[in-house]
């Protein structure tokens, strides 16, 4: 019995070992298959990651090349074609995209982030003062008279609808009262409007009663009619001993005045150049793709004509600056950003007041896209700027007022 039981036990043990061997052997096969499957998925994932990294690196190289071309165009002004202006004006967008690329590389391949990072750093060194500055107001040292020059595109004082010509509007009255009461002896306006039919809106007459006895208007005859689109205007408490004007068409143009301050005389040039034509709001308001395409084509066409017209207009401004027998201050709505042919050419003749004495970004446009500075003041080095301010809490118009304080020695 014992022998039979022993033989049975050995047979059962052998069978059990065979079963375990088969089981474990099958598991090894499954593990091997699972490892092959995981390896395949890893390889596919690595291939996809490699593709996107290569794509990002290619885009990165193109973006860096585009940014460097914008640097060269803006720094050298070798080409003043409208297409070159289009590249220059997109420089802040190129900086933003480069910073996004830097962040992406920091998460994937940190060593590759240096390229876009270096390009942005070079741009800040070359053009950073056009973008962001932080100066404290300067104290008057020595003898001299501080004089404020106020400039504001008033958008026709919001008198754009015919029905408003014949009734009172609290918003318009607030705008009128603000520009009349702001404490500055020299005030320059673009898109200036006057209406003799309503006493509140007879702004020219009200300025004279407020002490601004001297003025130069682009269309002086329109100050005598019921609905007068005057355009560009200068008002001064100080005597204006000589003046001139040149019309570009519509409300755009140049007016200049020789202002006598004590024993000194300076030339104030107030300009309103051709519109930029950026109407982002109209594009966004479209509900259908056809409307978006139509408005986009309109914006591009306006940009094209604007770049061409402003290039010709800045030629005339340069002549008024170079022929002036007195130190010059140029102010107004230039309708061009600090990354443009107009700005660079003006900057090569006269220092920019925002760069010398401003604070922050100095954005002056109160509509979409918003984050642009298109109203500028340039000053003669003989008239040092003590302070420059963008009054961005005054939202009566589609522009913010700007004001520079200059020392008349």
Residue, then its C-alpha position, 0 to 999 in steps of 0.5 A: x500500500x505504501x509503495x502504491x501511494x508513493x508511486x501515485x504521489x510521485x506521479x501527481x508531483x510530476x504532473x503538478x511540476x509540468x502544469x507549473x512549467x506550462x503556466x509559468x512558460x505561458x506567462x513568460x510568453x505573455x510578458x514578452x508579448x506585453x513588452x513588445x507591445x509597450x516597446x512599439x507604443x514607446x517607439x511610436x510616441x518617440x516618433x511623434x514627439x520627434x516629429x513635433x520637435x522637428x516641426x517646432x524647431x523649423x518654425x523657430x528658425x523661420x521665426x528667428x529669421x523673420x525677427x532678424x529681418x524686421x530688426x535689419x529693416x527698422x535699424x537700417x531703413x534701407x527699404x521703405x516699401x510698404x511691405x517692409x513697413x508691414x514687417x516692421x509693424x509686426x515686430x511686437x507680435x514676433x517678440x511675443x511668439x519668440x517668448x512662447x517658443x522659449x516657454x515650449x522649449x523649456x518644457x521639452x528641450x531647455x537648451x534649444x530655448x537660447x536661440x529665441x531668448x537671445x533674439x528677444x534680448x537683442x531686440x530689447x537692447x536695440x528697441x526696448x526704449x520704444x516699448x517700455x520705459x520708466x522715468x521720474x519727472x525731472x526737476x528744473x535745474x537753472x533758469x528756464x520756464x516749464x511749458x506743457x504741450x497738450x495733444x489730443x485726437x478728440x474724434x470730432x468731440x463725438x459729434x459724428x451723428x447728425x441728430x446730435x448737432x441739435x441737442x445737448x449731450x452730457x458726454x460731449x459737454x464733459x469732453x469739451x469741459x475737459x479740454x478747456x480746463x486742462x492746465x496747459x498753455x499750448x493745446x494741439x488737437x486732431x479731428x477738431x470739430x466746431x459748431x456755431x449753431x450750439x453755444x456749448x459746441x462752439x469750441x473755438x469761441x469758448x477757447x478764446x474766452x478761456x484765454x487762448x486768444x491765439x490759434x492756428x486752424x487747418x480749415x479756419x473758414x469752417x470755424x464760422x459755420x454751423x457744422x465745421x470739421x476743422x481737423x488739426x488745430x493749435x491753441x495758445x495762451x502765448x502769442x503766435x507771431x507766425x504760422x502756416x498750414x498744409x492740407x493732406x486731404x480730409x481732416x489730415x494735415x499739418x499746422x505750425x506756429x511760432x510761439x513767443x514765450x518770454x524772450x524766446x520763440x519755438x516752433x510747434x508743429x501739429x500733425x495728423x497723418x493718414x489713418x492706419x486703417x486698423x479696424x479690428x472691431x469691424x472684423x470681429x463683429x462679422x458673423x459670416x466668413x465672407x464678412x470677415x474676409x471682406x473686412x480683412x481685405x479692407x484692413x490690408x488695403x487700408x494698411x497698404x495705402x496708409x504706409x504709402x501716404x504716411x511715407x510721403x507725409x513725413x517727407x513734408x514734416x522733415x522739411x518743416x523741421x529742417x527749415x525752422x529757425x527756432x527749436x521745434x516740438x512735433x506733436x500729434x496723431x502720427x498713426x504709426x507705431x514705434x516700429x515704423x518708417x515714420x517713427x524711425x525717420x522722425x527719431x533720427x531728427x528729433x528725440x522722442x519725448x516718451x522715450x526720454x521722460x515717459x513711464x510704462x508702455x504709453x499706449x495711446x489708442x483706445x480701441x482694438x487692438x488697443x496695445x499700440x502707441x500711435x500718438x507721439x511728441x518729438x522735441x529739439x534737444x535744446x528743449x529738454x523734456x521734464x515729464x511726459x504722460x499718457x493720460x489713459x484714464x480719459x476715455x472720451x475719444x478713441x485716443x488718449x491725450x498725451x502731454x509733454x513738459x519742456x524747459x524753455x531756457 
